Amino acid sequence: MDENQIVDIWTVFKENIDKKNIETIAERYVDVCADYGASDQAFQNSLGSCTYLDNAIDYYLDEPGGFEDYDDEDEWEE
Protein backbone atom coordinates (compact mmCIF):
# COMPACT_ATOMS: atom_id res chain seq x y z
CA MET A 1 0.00 0.00 0.00
CA ASP A 2 1.20 3.48 -0.71
CA GLU A 3 0.35 6.72 1.06
CA ASN A 4 -2.39 7.65 -1.42
CA GLN A 5 -4.21 4.38 -0.84
CA ILE A 6 -3.89 4.72 2.94
CA VAL A 7 -5.39 8.21 2.92
CA ASP A 8 -8.03 7.53 0.24
CA ILE A 9 -9.43 4.44 1.96
CA TRP A 10 -9.47 6.18 5.36
CA THR A 11 -11.25 9.19 3.88
CA VAL A 12 -13.97 7.01 2.36
CA PHE A 13 -14.79 5.33 5.65
CA LYS A 14 -14.13 7.94 8.34
CA GLU A 15 -17.30 9.89 7.60
CA ASN A 16 -19.38 6.86 8.56
CA ILE A 17 -17.56 6.02 11.78
CA ASP A 18 -19.17 6.79 15.11
CA LYS A 19 -17.07 9.59 16.60
CA LYS A 20 -16.77 7.89 19.99
CA ASN A 21 -14.99 4.94 18.31
CA ILE A 22 -12.94 6.76 15.68
CA GLU A 23 -9.62 6.69 17.57
CA THR A 24 -9.78 2.93 18.13
CA ILE A 25 -10.84 2.31 14.55
CA ALA A 26 -8.03 4.50 13.22
CA GLU A 27 -5.50 2.48 15.22
CA ARG A 28 -6.96 -0.78 13.94
CA TYR A 29 -6.99 0.56 10.38
CA VAL A 30 -3.28 1.38 10.59
CA ASP A 31 -2.60 -2.13 11.93
CA VAL A 32 -4.47 -3.67 9.00
CA CYS A 33 -2.60 -1.48 6.50
CA ALA A 34 0.69 -2.61 8.04
CA ASP A 35 -0.45 -6.24 7.84
CA TYR A 36 -1.08 -5.73 4.13
CA GLY A 37 2.37 -4.33 3.50
CA ALA A 38 2.23 -0.60 4.10
CA SER A 39 5.74 0.59 4.89
CA ASP A 40 6.76 2.98 7.62
CA GLN A 41 7.68 5.45 4.88
CA ALA A 42 4.18 5.21 3.37
CA PHE A 43 2.74 5.95 6.81
CA GLN A 44 5.08 8.91 7.23
CA ASN A 45 4.00 10.26 3.85
CA SER A 46 0.33 9.86 4.86
CA LEU A 47 0.62 12.27 7.76
CA GLY A 48 -1.31 15.52 7.52
CA SER A 49 -4.61 14.36 6.07
CA CYS A 50 -6.55 13.66 9.27
CA THR A 51 -5.77 14.16 12.95
CA TYR A 52 -7.20 10.77 13.95
CA LEU A 53 -5.19 8.97 11.30
CA ASP A 54 -2.08 10.99 12.19
CA ASN A 55 -2.40 10.02 15.85
CA ALA A 56 -2.84 6.35 14.97
CA ILE A 57 0.18 6.42 12.66
CA ASP A 58 2.30 8.18 15.28
CA TYR A 59 1.28 5.56 17.83
CA TYR A 60 2.09 2.72 15.42
CA LEU A 61 5.49 4.13 14.46
CA ASP A 62 6.47 4.75 18.10
CA GLU A 63 5.58 1.26 19.34
CA PRO A 64 8.49 -0.90 20.46
CA GLY A 65 9.58 -3.35 17.80
CA GLY A 66 9.14 -6.71 19.46
CA PHE A 67 12.21 -8.65 20.49
CA GLU A 68 14.66 -5.96 19.39
CA ASP A 69 13.57 -3.74 22.26
CA TYR A 70 13.47 -6.55 24.81
CA ASP A 71 15.97 -6.12 27.63
CA ASP A 72 16.59 -9.33 29.53
CA GLU A 73 18.43 -7.45 32.28
CA ASP A 74 15.02 -6.52 33.63
CA GLU A 75 14.20 -10.18 34.30
CA TRP A 76 13.60 -11.31 37.84
CA GLU A 77 16.59 -12.76 39.53
CA GLU A 78 16.09 -15.98 41.42
Secondary structure, 3 states (H helix, E strand, C coil): CCHHHHHHHHHHHHCCCCHHHHHHHHHHHHHHHHHCCCCHHHHHHHCCCCHHHHHHHHHHHHCCCHHHHCCHHHCCCC
